[in-house]
Amino acid sequence: MESGGGVQSVERAFELLEIMAGAGGSVGVSELAEAAELPMPTIHRLLKTLVALGYARRLPSRRYALGTKLIGLGESSTKLIGSWARPYLAELVKITHETSNMAFLEDDMAVYVAQVPSEHAMRMFNEVGQRVYPHSTGVGKALLAQLPDDQVLALVGRTGMTAKTVNTHTSTAALLDDLAVIRERGYSIDEGEQEVGVRCFAVPVVGAPTLTAISIAGPAARVTLDTADRYVPLLVSAAQRLAKDLASDGPTR
């Protein structure tokens, strides 16, 4: 059966996966039926198929959770999106000569998913796949700024606010004040909050399918506050064009 130009059973299966993901853990059959507004027989039939394929799993408690097969899909999609971002990051590096990164917000952490390093011997370097606390990084704060304050408080309540340097925000009041400035200004600044002597400018990729940010980072002696006037517009332009690629499911450049 098709609905709205799509296959209804496929739409419903993905809806169940999204409900499970939103639950943050396990969910019962009755909860799925209520959230999806579907009859119990339909829920049972869809769950049976998802479990058989490995995209959902039935727990001993008779509740359901996301299956491990989704991990491979997630890793593949992350690599794909990272490959789409690399030309934009490379363009930033070519102009600024500083390292450029892209990160997602995943499980309360900022995760670097793409990077093009500077050609300088002294440069900012984060490994792709590295997970960092979002309150202490430029990309992390650009990610947090896309969330309402209540969600930010819940997130840092779970992760804590570890001080990576003497410049790291360690109070929620200071962090929320910084995020308010970031939202109004349009970009974040990491003033040696993750690593002393490093400065980073980062902007959100508005319209991306998941919370995303890109950045330019380097030694504070080269990436001065005055360079923001030149670097931030470049970041904003790259973020806008990248967002269009992500929204269209592929590079348009």
PyMOL commands that set and color helices and strands:
alter all, ss='L'
color gray80, all
select helices_A, chain A and resi 8-23+29-36+40-53+69-96+134-136+138-144+149-159+172-185+225-247
alter helices_A, ss='H'
color red, helices_A
select strands_A, chain A and resi 2-3+6-7+56-58+64-66+99-106+109-116+131-132+188-191+198-204+212-219
alter strands_A, ss='S'
color yellow, strands_A
deselect
rebuild
show_as cartoon
